[in-house]
Structures are given as structure tokens and as C-alpha cells.
Amino acid sequence: MKDYLNKFGVQVVRLKLTDEAMTVHAFVKGMLPGPFNESLLRFYLKMFTEIRCRALAHIATDDRVT
């Protein structure tokens, strides 16, 4: 997930995406099925910064567990 988050962030900056709804939708659609993706679908977030914060927390938790 860390790689996907980094690559997606680079593309957002490179393409200069400003539509938050489109950015959030693209991020969620690009995710592989799993617990984090399910949580995003359950608690639909409107801002990419919110998703990024949740993803970083999820990554940190995964790193502590493994």
C-alpha cells in the first residue's frame, strides 16, 4: 500500500489534479480489495488528505504488526 500511495501522490502532483472528488474516486478504484479498501468504502471520505492520513496510519500499524 505504501508504494501505491506514493505513486498515486506523484501522479496527482504531476497531473495537477484539483477536483477532490475525482482524486478520491480514482484512489479508491485503484486499490486492491482488502481491509483498508473496505474501510474506505464504509466511511466515504471526501478529501484526499483524509485518505492519506488514514493510509499512513494503516501502514504504520501494519509495520508494527509485522
C-alpha positions as semicolon CSV with decimal commas, in nm:
position;residue;x (nm);y (nm);z (nm)
1;M;0,000;0,000;0,000
2;K;0,289;0,233;0,073
3;D;0,410;0,207;-0,288
4;Y;0,061;0,271;-0,426
5;L;0,013;0,574;-0,203
6;N;0,347;0,721;-0,310
7;K;0,294;0,654;-0,681
8;F;-0,059;0,793;-0,670
9;G;0,058;1,107;-0,490
10;V;0,326;1,166;-0,753
11;Q;0,070;1,132;-1,032
12;V;-0,171;1,372;-0,861
13;V;0,104;1,633;-0,840
14;R;0,227;1,564;-1,194
15;L;-0,121;1,589;-1,344
16;K;-0,214;1,884;-1,122
17;L;-0,549;1,731;-1,027
18;T;-0,763;1,980;-0,841
19;D;-1,101;1,805;-0,831
20;E;-1,103;1,634;-0,489
21;A;-1,398;1,409;-0,572
22;M;-1,224;1,277;-0,883
23;T;-0,897;1,225;-0,694
24;V;-1,070;1,033;-0,414
25;H;-1,268;0,822;-0,661
26;A;-0,955;0,738;-0,863
27;F;-0,763;0,640;-0,548
28;V;-1,040;0,412;-0,420
29;K;-1,092;0,248;-0,761
30;G;-0,720;0,175;-0,790
31;M;-0,698;-0,001;-0,454
32;L;-0,677;-0,377;-0,431
33;P;-0,950;-0,550;-0,228
34;G;-0,868;-0,571;0,139
35;P;-0,946;-0,434;0,484
36;F;-0,827;-0,080;0,411
37;N;-1,024;-0,057;0,088
38;E;-1,335;-0,185;0,267
39;S;-1,295;0,078;0,537
40;L;-1,272;0,349;0,269
41;L;-1,594;0,226;0,115
42;R;-1,767;0,213;0,454
43;F;-1,658;0,560;0,568
44;Y;-1,654;0,755;0,243
45;L;-1,404;1,038;0,282
46;K;-1,433;1,348;0,068
47;M;-1,075;1,477;0,082
48;F;-0,760;1,301;-0,039
49;T;-0,570;1,439;0,261
50;E;-0,808;1,246;0,490
51;I;-0,748;0,927;0,293
52;R;-0,373;0,985;0,300
53;C;-0,376;1,027;0,681
54;R;-0,577;0,707;0,724
55;A;-0,350;0,522;0,483
56;L;-0,036;0,634;0,668
57;A;-0,189;0,522;0,999
58;H;-0,278;0,186;0,842
59;I;0,076;0,149;0,704
60;A;0,225;0,232;1,045
61;T;0,002;-0,027;1,211
62;D;0,100;-0,288;0,952
63;D;0,469;-0,212;1,007
64;R;0,431;-0,257;1,385
65;V;0,249;-0,587;1,345
66;T;0,498;-0,747;1,106
